[in-house]
Every structure is written in structure tokens, then in C-alpha cells.
């Protein structure tokens, strides 16, 4: 059984398209869970109207505004399916997405998580992805250190994955997917379905990636420190994580100093030196 999960916050203008793409799937989901994270627009009325005659059950869960990570976690806790598929409210799925991805996971019962390629749009126009955005298959850990390489709206995961590795970090206002995929990717392969089965809009000022653009490296630095502190990485993974942490600390720390925040910059640069020293002590 597939549970589709849509977290949303003031996205009524896009939500009907997202929900419509779920309801149009050739393989229907068992349930669609819409988590309203404290919206002040017409979100609830829209969902209730669409649920009235939907071909699959739509469950609306309302909560006070706590961020995307908390909304996804609420969806995970609410879901009753053995497969969980995530869709952001301003993205959409192609009609074969669930069927193709579920079949791919069924053919690889040892794999806990799969993702797909994406179709990218900016202000309604199709745009090409850069090579660095090419999604990886299998061992994604090294590729995931620099940036998030797994699109949230492309993911289908077995519920077991979250029981084993935990949920999204709700203290992160952004980059919570980067954080979780690192925790999972150092242990588990990610199956890539090589078809573009997810549509994604970008370039809007209200998107989290835009709002937090200047602070994203600080959040990634925090995630990398947590990953290293938790232990359990292989020697190769540990070295790669320290190298990337030092690179991010150098860029972000120097940027802080340049823009009049010398104390923060010095702290970040010292952090890089601390982990590099630790790496030098590794056998």
C-alpha cells in the first residue's frame, strides 16, 4: 500500500495541481495525506472540496506552523502504507510515477528508498539541469556531501527506513532533506528510477531554497558536524565528510568576515580546523 504525503503551507494556488497529479496516478495510492502546516489561505477549504469526490481517501491533518520537516514527520507518523511517497505542494507527478517506482522497489526488495529524475520549470518555461544536478544511483554518499542530490518530491521509501534511521530534523528550517539523506546514504543504497517522473517549479521568492539561500551552507555545516559526531562512518566516508566540511567552513567563514560578522566567521573557521585535526588523528 502506498501512502502519498503532501506537506503544505500557504500553497493553495499550487495545491490543486499537486493533488490532481496524485489522483491521476495509473496505480492509485492507498491514501493521500495532506498536512496543513498552519496555512492562513484557502488550503483547508480546497482540500475538503477535493476530498469530497476523490477516488482515493484524502486525509487532511492540520497543525500549527512548525516548518516543512515537522509537516513531513506528521505525515510519516500518520501514514498507514508500507510505501511512503512524498510530494511538495508546488510540484507534481507524472501519471506513471507511482506505478513505475513501486515496481522498481518490488524488483529490489533489499532496497529501502528510490528516487526519480525530474522535469524542471522556471516561471513556466522548461529549463535544463546542470551536470552537477544529475541524480546518482546506488551509493550516493559522496555525491550528497556538497549538496542535496535527491529531490524530495521524487522519493518513495519503505516505512522501515524511518523506523531505522529516524525522521527529519525539525530544528532545521531548510536542508532537512540533505541532513536525512546523508544519515541514510552512508548506510543504504538509493535506487534511481532513470525516468523523469516528477515536475518541479523553481525560481519563486517564496520558496524555502530562496528564503534561506544565504544560510544554507550554515545548515549543511551543522548537519555534517552532527554526522561526524555520531560516528559510524567508514574511514573513507569520514575523510570525505571532513574535506567537504572544511570547504564549506572556509567559504562560509570567509563570507561572514567579509560581510562584517568576524566573530561568526572565526568560529566557523576554527570549527573546520577542529575536525581536520580530528581527521589527522584517525588511523
Backbone bond lengths (Angstrom), bond angles and torsions (degrees), N, CA, C in turn:
res aa  C-N    CA-C-N  psi(-1)  N-CA   C-N-CA  omega(-1)  CA-C   N-CA-C  phi
1 X - - - 1.457 - - 1.518 109.52 -
2 X 1.316 116.11 136.87 1.460 122.05 -178.57 1.526 109.42 -107.40
3 X 1.317 115.92 125.75 1.464 121.49 170.46 1.520 108.26 -102.77
4 X 1.321 116.77 122.53 1.461 121.66 174.82 1.525 108.51 -93.25
5 X 1.339 116.65 135.62 1.462 121.62 -175.23 1.530 109.36 -125.11
6 X 1.330 116.00 121.36 1.462 122.19 176.01 1.522 108.98 -118.60
7 X 1.334 119.12 109.24 1.466 120.63 169.99 1.525 108.58 -84.52
8 X 1.312 117.65 143.31 1.457 118.33 -177.49 1.524 111.08 -149.78
9 X 1.338 114.38 146.63 1.461 121.65 175.15 1.521 108.02 -146.07
10 X 1.321 115.62 108.74 1.469 122.43 179.10 1.529 111.74 52.15
11 X 1.315 116.04 50.18 1.465 122.06 178.70 1.533 111.30 -122.26
12 X 1.310 116.91 30.99 1.468 120.50 -177.57 1.527 111.73 -57.17
13 X 1.332 117.23 -31.65 1.465 120.43 -178.29 1.523 112.28 -67.27
14 X 1.331 117.88 -20.92 1.465 121.89 -177.54 1.531 112.79 -114.08
15 X 1.320 116.39 -19.01 1.457 120.87 -169.18 1.520 113.65 -63.43
16 X 1.331 117.84 -35.68 1.467 119.76 -179.86 1.529 111.12 -61.02
17 X 1.341 116.75 -37.99 1.468 119.73 177.80 1.521 110.70 -65.52
18 X 1.334 117.15 -43.68 1.464 120.66 179.84 1.526 110.83 -62.13
19 X 1.324 116.57 -49.23 1.464 120.22 179.79 1.520 110.65 -62.77
20 X 1.330 116.65 -41.90 1.464 120.23 178.83 1.515 112.39 -59.40
21 X 1.336 116.48 -36.70 1.465 119.62 179.87 1.517 111.73 -69.71
22 X 1.339 116.94 -29.21 1.469 120.37 175.24 1.525 109.92 -72.08
23 X 1.304 116.84 -45.35 1.464 120.97 -178.03 1.528 112.25 -68.19
24 X 1.339 117.52 -20.33 1.465 121.32 -178.63 1.534 112.91 -91.06
25 X 1.319 117.83 5.74 1.454 120.37 -177.76 1.538 111.66 -65.50
26 X 1.322 115.55 138.86 1.464 120.11 178.82 1.522 111.76 -68.93
27 X 1.309 116.35 -29.24 1.461 120.67 167.78 1.520 106.97 -106.50
28 X 1.336 117.90 106.80 1.465 119.16 -176.39 1.525 111.38 -65.37
29 X 1.310 115.73 148.72 1.454 119.59 172.17 1.525 109.01 -80.88
30 X 1.310 115.63 164.87 1.460 122.15 178.88 1.524 110.49 -75.57
31 X 1.334 115.47 -34.86 1.456 121.10 -179.49 1.520 108.58 -159.25
32 X 1.322 115.86 152.43 1.457 122.42 172.08 1.522 107.35 -117.28
33 X 1.328 115.32 121.14 1.464 121.44 179.56 1.525 108.42 -106.88
34 X 1.308 116.81 117.76 1.460 122.28 175.34 1.520 107.54 -105.32
35 X 1.325 116.02 117.66 1.459 120.90 179.82 1.523 107.91 -101.58
36 X 1.325 115.72 109.67 1.463 121.29 178.90 1.524 108.33 -87.50
37 X 1.327 115.96 110.90 1.461 122.35 -174.48 1.530 110.95 -90.47
38 X 1.332 115.19 57.03 1.457 119.84 175.10 1.515 114.70 78.62
39 X 1.326 118.14 33.19 1.465 120.65 -178.98 1.523 111.72 -63.21
40 X 1.336 114.92 150.03 1.465 121.03 176.63 1.528 111.16 -114.99
41 X 1.346 116.99 5.88 1.464 120.38 178.55 1.529 109.20 -98.84
42 X 1.322 116.89 -152.01 1.466 121.40 -175.27 1.523 113.24 -90.77
43 X 1.320 117.44 21.84 1.466 121.14 -174.78 1.524 112.76 -55.58
44 X 1.319 117.83 -52.45 1.461 120.80 -174.66 1.534 111.80 -62.66
45 X 1.314 117.09 -44.87 1.464 120.51 179.06 1.518 110.68 -62.13
46 X 1.345 116.93 -38.91 1.461 121.08 179.15 1.523 110.95 -63.60
47 X 1.315 116.47 -47.58 1.470 119.98 -178.60 1.519 111.01 -63.93
48 X 1.313 116.90 -43.21 1.461 120.07 179.67 1.519 111.31 -62.87
49 X 1.327 117.07 -37.53 1.458 120.50 178.88 1.532 110.96 -67.41
50 X 1.329 117.16 -43.22 1.458 120.40 179.86 1.522 111.74 -69.93
51 X 1.321 117.26 -31.11 1.464 120.72 -178.60 1.520 112.64 -71.14
52 X 1.322 116.76 -22.64 1.465 120.82 -173.72 1.521 112.75 -59.32
53 X 1.338 116.96 -37.67 1.470 118.86 -178.87 1.521 111.90 -129.16
54 X 1.322 116.99 28.90 1.470 120.80 -179.69 1.531 110.66 -74.57
55 X 1.332 117.82 145.93 1.461 120.91 179.95 1.520 114.02 -74.40
56 X 1.328 117.89 -13.31 1.462 121.90 173.99 1.525 108.04 -129.06
57 X 1.336 117.65 155.54 1.466 119.19 -178.87 1.533 111.56 -64.44
58 X 1.328 115.88 132.08 1.461 121.87 173.43 1.524 107.43 -110.46
59 X 1.323 115.60 120.61 1.463 121.30 -178.58 1.527 108.18 -107.64
60 X 1.309 116.33 118.23 1.462 121.84 178.36 1.516 108.88 -95.96
61 X 1.334 115.63 121.28 1.458 121.44 177.33 1.527 107.29 -115.56
62 X 1.322 116.67 124.19 1.463 120.91 -177.74 1.524 109.55 -108.15
63 X 1.337 115.33 141.39 1.456 120.21 176.46 1.522 109.05 -148.86
64 X 1.316 116.71 162.29 1.459 120.97 173.99 1.522 108.74 -65.13
65 X 1.314 115.71 153.45 1.466 120.41 -176.39 1.526 110.94 -64.03
66 X 1.358 115.00 117.04 1.464 121.07 -178.95 1.520 111.84 -133.52
67 X 1.324 117.95 1.32 1.457 119.96 176.95 1.515 113.43 103.41
68 X 1.342 114.23 165.83 1.464 120.91 -174.57 1.522 112.43 -62.52
69 X 1.334 117.07 -40.77 1.463 119.71 -178.62 1.520 111.04 -61.62
70 X 1.323 116.75 -45.37 1.461 120.67 179.78 1.523 111.43 -64.64
71 X 1.332 116.77 -38.47 1.464 120.02 179.16 1.528 110.85 -64.94
72 X 1.330 116.65 -43.21 1.471 118.71 177.29 1.526 111.24 -63.90
73 X 1.322 116.30 -40.33 1.465 119.25 179.33 1.521 111.73 -63.10
74 X 1.325 116.59 -38.55 1.464 119.97 175.60 1.523 110.11 -61.13
75 X 1.331 116.65 -41.73 1.457 119.99 177.48 1.517 112.14 -62.63
76 X 1.331 116.52 -41.61 1.465 120.63 179.34 1.525 110.57 -63.08
77 X 1.325 116.79 -44.32 1.462 120.56 -179.15 1.525 111.63 -67.24
78 X 1.322 116.97 -30.44 1.463 121.73 -177.47 1.522 111.98 -81.18
79 X 1.325 117.37 -29.41 1.464 122.05 -171.10 1.525 112.03 -63.87
80 X 1.324 114.69 143.13 1.465 120.93 177.43 1.522 112.52 -109.98
81 X 1.324 117.43 -5.00 1.454 120.45 -178.80 1.518 111.95 -80.28
82 X 1.327 115.79 161.04 1.465 120.93 175.92 1.520 111.45 -86.41
83 X 1.332 117.24 -17.88 1.456 122.95 173.82 1.530 108.41 -117.56
84 X 1.330 116.56 131.83 1.459 121.50 -179.59 1.521 108.72 -115.50
85 X 1.325 115.91 125.94 1.464 121.71 179.91 1.521 108.36 -117.67
86 X 1.331 116.29 130.43 1.465 121.70 -173.00 1.527 110.83 -107.14
87 X 1.329 115.15 140.19 1.459 120.86 178.64 1.518 108.71 -142.89
88 X 1.328 117.29 121.39 1.457 120.30 173.81 1.521 109.63 -71.39
89 X 1.316 116.54 151.05 1.461 121.17 -170.71 1.518 113.57 -65.93
90 X 1.349 118.25 -21.30 1.458 119.50 179.81 1.527 112.39 -103.95
91 X 1.339 117.65 12.62 1.469 122.45 173.72 1.520 109.08 -111.77
92 X 1.314 116.65 -179.70 1.467 120.22 179.37 1.524 109.98 -155.25
93 X 1.339 115.19 159.20 1.464 122.04 178.32 1.515 110.89 -104.52
94 X 1.328 116.13 146.09 1.451 120.47 168.38 1.530 108.47 -74.12
95 X 1.350 118.63 156.36 1.473 120.89 -170.28 1.528 115.80 -60.23
96 X 1.331 118.47 -25.00 1.466 119.62 -178.04 1.528 113.29 -95.31
97 X 1.313 118.23 4.68 1.466 121.27 -170.88 1.520 112.77 -56.33
98 X 1.314 118.46 -55.46 1.454 120.56 -176.11 1.522 111.90 -65.63
99 X 1.319 117.76 -39.57 1.462 120.84 -178.81 1.523 111.44 -63.90
100 X 1.323 116.29 -48.06 1.465 120.56 -177.51 1.523 110.69 -67.06
101 X 1.313 117.26 -43.64 1.462 120.37 -175.80 1.528 111.43 -70.92
102 X 1.333 117.29 -40.77 1.464 119.97 177.89 1.521 111.01 -64.18
103 X 1.331 117.15 -38.05 1.462 120.36 177.71 1.526 110.77 -65.49
104 X 1.324 117.01 -38.31 1.462 120.63 178.92 1.524 110.47 -63.97
105 X 1.328 117.72 -41.57 1.459 120.60 178.29 1.528 111.45 -69.64
106 X 1.326 116.93 -35.89 1.467 119.99 178.02 1.522 111.10 -63.21
107 X 1.336 116.27 -33.05 1.471 120.53 179.41 1.523 111.91 -76.70
108 X 1.342 117.46 -13.30 1.475 122.09 -179.43 1.525 108.15 -130.84
109 X 1.333 117.78 73.18 1.471 120.13 -173.38 1.524 114.49 -63.49
110 X 1.340 116.60 -17.63 1.466 119.64 179.42 1.526 112.40 -81.26
111 X 1.341 118.03 -12.33 1.461 122.75 -177.36 1.523 109.49 -90.08
112 X 1.328 116.46 135.95 1.461 121.45 -176.83 1.517 113.68 -96.35
113 X 1.343 118.41 -17.78 1.460 119.72 -171.54 1.521 110.35 -150.07
114 X 1.326 115.98 142.94 1.464 122.08 178.58 1.522 108.98 -136.35
115 X 1.336 115.57 152.32 1.460 120.61 174.35 1.518 108.64 -138.72
116 X 1.328 116.98 170.17 1.461 121.98 -175.48 1.527 109.58 -127.26
117 X 1.293 115.13 170.77 1.462 120.01 168.67 1.525 109.50 -75.86
118 X 1.343 115.31 166.86 1.460 120.91 -176.21 1.528 111.18 -125.91
119 X 1.314 114.87 156.93 1.461 122.77 166.03 1.528 106.65 -104.95
120 X 1.328 116.66 123.48 1.468 120.87 -176.11 1.527 110.58 -102.96
121 X 1.329 114.33 138.87 1.460 121.63 176.77 1.528 108.69 -131.85
122 X 1.316 115.91 146.38 1.457 121.96 175.74 1.526 107.61 -134.93
123 X 1.334 114.35 117.11 1.470 120.83 -176.33 1.524 111.42 51.52
124 X 1.328 114.96 42.45 1.454 121.45 175.13 1.510 115.86 83.61
125 X 1.322 118.32 -4.68 1.455 122.14 -178.29 1.529 110.29 -106.87
126 X 1.323 116.58 135.34 1.461 121.55 178.31 1.529 109.83 -66.26
127 X 1.332 116.51 133.99 1.460 121.67 178.04 1.524 109.06 -126.30
128 X 1.324 115.62 150.99 1.458 121.08 179.51 1.524 110.04 -88.22
129 X 1.325 115.52 144.43 1.460 120.82 177.15 1.523 110.15 -82.79
130 X 1.331 115.64 147.29 1.450 120.41 174.39 1.528 109.89 -75.82
131 X 1.322 115.60 161.03 1.455 120.51 -178.71 1.524 111.49 -56.81
132 X 1.328 117.56 -36.31 1.462 120.34 -177.32 1.524 112.32 -66.11
133 X 1.333 117.17 -17.14 1.454 121.08 179.50 1.531 112.21 -93.43
134 X 1.319 117.71 3.92 1.454 121.15 179.81 1.526 108.85 -65.74
135 X 1.331 119.81 119.64 1.467 120.47 -173.97 1.522 111.82 -70.16
136 X 1.329 117.62 137.52 1.465 120.99 -178.16 1.527 112.53 -85.91
137 X 1.308 115.33 165.00 1.464 122.75 178.89 1.518 108.53 -123.37
138 X 1.325 116.88 142.77 1.457 120.37 176.06 1.509 112.24 81.61
139 X 1.329 116.88 -120.19 1.459 122.41 -179.92 1.529 108.68 -78.49
140 X 1.321 116.73 104.14 1.470 121.03 -175.52 1.522 112.20 -100.05
141 X 1.332 118.29 0.22 1.466 119.89 -168.17 1.523 112.28 -57.87
142 X 1.329 117.79 -53.18 1.463 120.32 -176.41 1.522 110.89 -60.52
143 X 1.332 116.66 -41.80 1.465 120.33 -179.50 1.520 111.86 -67.55
144 X 1.338 117.81 -25.03 1.467 122.10 -175.78 1.515 113.48 -84.24
145 X 1.327 118.22 -9.71 1.465 120.16 -175.54 1.532 112.06 -68.62
146 X 1.310 117.15 -41.98 1.463 120.01 -175.93 1.524 112.02 -74.37
147 X 1.332 117.25 -37.98 1.455 121.32 -175.17 1.521 108.96 -161.61
148 X 1.318 116.44 167.31 1.457 120.50 177.87 1.527 109.22 -74.19
149 X 1.326 116.76 121.95 1.460 121.07 -177.21 1.531 112.02 -111.93
150 X 1.317 117.05 10.05 1.464 122.33 178.81 1.519 107.98 -121.18
151 X 1.315 117.17 112.00 1.461 121.29 -179.21 1.517 111.30 -68.14
152 X 1.335 116.80 128.06 1.465 120.94 -175.62 1.519 111.94 -57.37
153 X 1.319 117.09 -39.88 1.464 120.17 -176.75 1.526 113.10 -78.49
154 X 1.330 116.76 -0.83 1.464 120.40 177.89 1.520 112.31 -98.60
155 X 1.324 118.01 -7.32 1.465 121.79 -167.46 1.524 112.40 -83.89
156 X 1.342 115.28 135.25 1.458 123.30 164.17 1.521 106.41 -128.25
157 X 1.318 117.12 126.56 1.463 121.09 -175.56 1.525 110.04 -133.19
158 X 1.308 115.11 149.04 1.458 119.66 172.11 1.530 108.38 -72.25
159 X 1.322 116.83 144.32 1.467 119.92 -178.96 1.521 111.19 -59.79
160 X 1.313 116.73 -25.67 1.463 121.71 178.99 1.533 111.69 -59.02
161 X 1.329 116.83 -31.08 1.456 119.96 -177.83 1.524 111.18 -58.31
162 X 1.330 117.30 -42.35 1.462 120.54 -176.11 1.528 110.89 -76.79
163 X 1.335 116.71 -29.35 1.463 119.05 174.11 1.523 110.67 -66.40
164 X 1.319 116.58 -31.83 1.459 121.40 -176.03 1.531 112.27 -85.53
165 X 1.338 117.57 -39.53 1.465 120.33 -171.28 1.521 114.21 -114.58
166 X 1.312 117.54 -1.89 1.458 119.97 178.61 1.517 112.73 89.75
167 X 1.320 115.15 -178.55 1.461 122.62 -174.89 1.523 110.31 -102.06
168 X 1.322 115.71 -174.65 1.465 121.30 176.74 1.533 109.59 -70.28
169 X 1.320 115.85 144.92 1.461 121.83 -179.98 1.528 109.00 -75.47
170 X 1.324 116.80 109.52 1.459 121.53 -174.57 1.522 113.11 -74.33
171 X 1.326 117.69 -9.45 1.462 119.86 177.37 1.524 112.07 -81.51
172 X 1.338 116.37 -8.94 1.460 120.78 -179.61 1.531 109.72 -93.60
173 X 1.333 119.29 120.86 1.461 120.72 177.95 1.526 112.59 -74.62
174 X 1.322 116.67 -15.62 1.462 123.46 -179.32 1.535 106.22 -158.70
175 X 1.322 117.18 167.04 1.473 122.59 177.92 1.522 112.74 67.54
176 X 1.332 118.04 15.63 1.464 119.40 177.66 1.528 112.07 -66.58
177 X 1.342 116.63 -27.05 1.466 119.40 176.23 1.529 110.33 -73.12
178 X 1.325 117.46 -42.78 1.465 121.76 174.21 1.531 110.11 -53.02
179 X 1.310 116.15 -45.13 1.461 122.30 -177.98 1.527 111.45 -63.09
180 X 1.318 117.31 -48.18 1.461 120.00 -176.74 1.519 111.88 -70.84
181 X 1.335 117.36 -39.73 1.469 118.61 -178.51 1.525 110.88 -65.85
182 X 1.331 118.60 -30.02 1.465 119.86 174.05 1.521 110.60 -67.03
183 X 1.324 116.54 -43.92 1.460 119.85 179.97 1.524 111.53 -62.61
184 X 1.314 116.22 -37.98 1.464 120.40 179.15 1.524 110.61 -80.19
185 X 1.337 116.59 -43.68 1.465 121.41 -172.29 1.513 114.55 -66.00
186 X 1.321 118.38 -21.14 1.467 119.26 176.68 1.514 111.39 -76.20
187 X 1.334 116.91 -7.74 1.464 121.38 -179.42 1.525 114.41 -123.63
188 X 1.326 116.94 -32.35 1.459 120.94 -170.13 1.522 111.93 -122.55
189 X 1.346 117.21 144.41 1.468 119.78 172.92 1.526 110.96 -76.21
190 X 1.316 116.18 149.35 1.468 122.81 174.32 1.528 107.40 -107.33
191 X 1.314 116.28 123.07 1.454 121.01 179.16 1.525 109.43 -82.74
192 X 1.320 117.69 123.07 1.462 121.46 177.22 1.522 109.95 -95.00
193 X 1.320 116.15 121.77 1.466 121.37 168.11 1.523 105.78 -86.79
194 X 1.343 117.92 112.94 1.472 119.44 -166.01 1.524 115.21 -77.97
195 X 1.321 117.64 15.74 1.466 120.91 178.12 1.527 109.69 -101.17
196 X 1.335 118.09 144.02 1.471 120.17 174.00 1.523 109.95 -77.61
197 X 1.319 116.84 99.10 1.462 122.30 -173.93 1.523 112.95 -112.45
198 X 1.343 116.25 4.21 1.462 121.11 -177.48 1.525 109.36 -131.20
199 X 1.322 116.97 131.96 1.457 122.15 175.62 1.513 110.23 -98.98
200 X 1.341 116.10 139.38 1.461 120.56 -175.37 1.523 110.25 -136.65
201 X 1.330 115.15 128.24 1.458 121.80 174.24 1.521 109.53 -93.49
202 X 1.313 117.54 145.12 1.458 120.15 178.42 1.512 111.12 -145.21
203 X 1.337 114.65 174.68 1.449 120.24 174.45 1.510 115.71 87.81
204 X 1.355 117.37 9.37 1.466 118.78 179.63 1.521 110.64 -94.63
205 X 1.334 118.54 145.73 1.467 120.88 -177.58 1.517 114.02 -70.74
206 X 1.354 118.51 -15.54 1.465 120.20 -177.90 1.519 112.99 -90.67
207 X 1.329 118.03 0.68 1.456 120.17 -179.06 1.527 110.74 -80.01
208 X 1.341 116.46 147.25 1.464 120.79 -177.23 1.522 111.71 -60.00
209 X 1.330 116.75 -36.82 1.463 119.53 -179.57 1.522 111.81 -65.09
210 X 1.330 116.79 -24.85 1.463 121.20 176.05 1.526 111.07 -84.97
211 X 1.334 115.97 -44.56 1.467 120.84 -178.29 1.530 111.17 -60.70
212 X 1.349 115.81 -40.47 1.469 120.13 -175.19 1.530 112.36 -104.33
213 X 1.314 117.24 18.62 1.467 120.68 -173.62 1.530 112.35 -55.28
214 X 1.323 117.11 -44.15 1.462 120.06 -175.83 1.527 112.86 -74.41
215 X 1.334 117.18 -17.47 1.461 119.32 -178.24 1.511 114.39 -109.56
216 X 1.335 117.15 6.34 1.460 119.08 -174.95 1.523 112.56 -65.41
217 X 1.332 117.17 -37.49 1.466 118.40 179.78 1.522 111.43 -66.50
218 X 1.322 117.31 -32.93 1.466 119.42 176.47 1.521 110.51 -63.14
219 X 1.335 117.27 -39.58 1.455 121.02 178.07 1.520 111.22 -69.31
220 X 1.326 116.85 -38.23 1.465 119.44 177.57 1.523 111.26 -67.82
221 X 1.317 117.08 -37.54 1.473 120.36 175.08 1.525 109.96 -59.02
222 X 1.307 115.36 -44.07 1.467 119.87 178.30 1.526 111.56 -60.37
223 X 1.324 117.05 -42.42 1.463 120.96 178.86 1.521 111.50 -64.63
224 X 1.328 116.60 -42.96 1.462 120.16 179.79 1.529 111.10 -63.68
225 X 1.325 117.53 -40.51 1.464 120.37 177.07 1.528 110.53 -62.09
226 X 1.323 116.68 -43.03 1.458 120.13 178.24 1.517 112.06 -62.83
227 X 1.317 116.03 -39.96 1.463 120.77 179.07 1.526 110.74 -63.94
228 X 1.326 116.85 -45.48 1.460 120.95 179.91 1.530 111.31 -67.25
229 X 1.317 117.04 -39.53 1.459 120.35 -179.59 1.525 111.85 -67.29
230 X 1.327 116.78 -30.70 1.467 120.14 -178.50 1.521 112.24 -69.61
231 X 1.342 117.33 -23.25 1.452 120.86 -179.68 1.522 111.51 73.92
232 X 1.321 115.25 -177.95 1.453 120.04 177.07 1.506 114.77 91.35
233 X 1.335 118.48 -5.40 1.455 120.70 176.31 1.523 109.82 -76.13
234 X 1.314 116.14 150.16 1.448 119.55 172.29 1.529 108.75 -68.82
235 X 1.341 118.96 161.37 1.465 119.45 177.71 1.521 112.99 -54.68
236 X 1.332 117.13 -39.62 1.468 120.41 179.76 1.521 111.02 -67.08
237 X 1.336 116.57 -42.36 1.461 120.25 178.48 1.530 110.76 -65.32
238 X 1.309 116.95 -40.04 1.464 121.15 179.87 1.523 110.60 -62.05
239 X 1.319 116.42 -46.41 1.471 119.80 -179.93 1.520 110.97 -62.72
240 X 1.339 116.44 -44.24 1.467 119.70 -179.44 1.525 111.04 -63.28
241 X 1.336 117.19 -38.98 1.465 120.60 179.79 1.526 110.90 -67.25
242 X 1.328 117.85 -39.72 1.462 120.93 178.96 1.525 110.83 -65.93
243 X 1.333 116.76 -41.33 1.469 120.30 178.47 1.525 110.48 -60.93
244 X 1.322 117.14 -44.52 1.465 119.94 -179.63 1.520 111.25 -69.89
245 X 1.327 117.11 -37.80 1.460 120.17 176.34 1.524 110.68 -60.44
246 X 1.340 117.00 -44.75 1.466 120.38 179.83 1.520 110.82 -62.56
247 X 1.332 117.09 -39.58 1.470 120.62 179.21 1.522 110.72 -63.76
248 X 1.332 116.50 -46.52 1.467 119.98 -179.72 1.524 110.78 -65.46
249 X 1.337 117.30 -41.36 1.461 120.51 179.80 1.527 110.84 -63.30
250 X 1.305 116.92 -39.48 1.462 120.56 -179.44 1.533 110.41 -64.41
251 X 1.320 116.36 -46.65 1.468 120.04 -178.90 1.530 110.78 -66.51
252 X 1.318 116.37 -48.01 1.460 119.60 -176.41 1.526 111.01 -70.89
253 X 1.344 116.95 -42.06 1.462 120.59 -179.61 1.512 112.18 -62.56
254 X 1.314 116.90 -45.28 1.462 120.16 178.29 1.527 111.40 -65.55
255 X 1.321 116.14 -34.45 1.464 119.74 176.91 1.517 111.75 -65.51
256 X 1.335 116.22 -39.39 1.466 119.73 177.19 1.529 111.07 -61.84
257 X 1.320 115.75 -45.51 1.464 119.81 -179.69 1.525 110.46 -62.47
258 X 1.319 116.50 -42.29 1.469 121.49 -179.15 1.527 111.53 -62.74
259 X 1.340 116.54 -33.69 1.464 120.06 -175.28 1.524 112.34 -102.50
260 X 1.347 116.80 26.45 1.449 120.60 169.18 1.511 116.06 83.03
261 X 1.334 117.90 22.02 1.465 120.99 176.44 1.533 108.73 -122.68
262 X 1.344 117.30 65.48 1.468 120.28 -173.41 1.518 113.86 -64.76
263 X 1.336 118.13 -33.62 1.463 119.20 -178.70 1.524 110.69 -66.02
264 X 1.342 115.91 -46.02 1.467 119.46 178.50 1.521 110.25 -63.95
265 X 1.338 116.53 -42.34 1.451 120.27 179.76 1.519 112.26 -61.54
266 X 1.321 116.52 -43.85 1.459 120.22 178.60 1.512 112.33 -63.59
267 X 1.339 115.87 -38.95 1.465 119.77 178.67 1.525 111.43 -63.51
268 X 1.327 116.71 -42.13 1.461 120.77 -178.94 1.529 110.40 -68.08
269 X 1.314 117.45 -41.66 1.465 120.26 179.14 1.528 110.70 -65.38
270 X 1.327 117.64 -37.40 1.460 121.04 177.13 1.525 111.12 -66.71
271 X 1.338 115.94 -33.29 1.460 120.83 178.21 1.528 110.50 -62.09
272 X 1.318 116.03 -43.92 1.463 120.05 178.29 1.520 110.54 -60.51
273 X 1.322 116.84 -43.95 1.463 120.85 -179.70 1.524 110.90 -62.59
274 X 1.331 116.22 -37.80 1.465 120.56 -179.86 1.525 111.20 -61.58
275 X 1.342 117.15 -47.62 1.463 119.86 -177.81 1.525 111.38 -73.02
276 X 1.317 117.52 -31.46 1.459 119.44 176.15 1.524 110.69 -66.26
277 X 1.324 117.06 -37.59 1.458 120.75 176.13 1.523 110.30 -63.90
278 X 1.325 116.19 -41.78 1.468 120.61 177.23 1.516 110.75 -60.74
279 X 1.332 116.41 -40.89 1.453 120.55 179.39 1.534 110.45 -63.98
280 X 1.325 117.24 -37.70 1.462 120.17 179.30 1.519 111.26 -62.54
281 X 1.328 117.05 -26.01 1.454 121.06 -178.58 1.524 112.55 -86.02
282 X 1.334 117.39 -9.45 1.469 120.53 -179.00 1.529 109.30 -70.86
283 X 1.347 116.43 142.71 1.467 118.96 178.36 1.511 111.74 -66.81
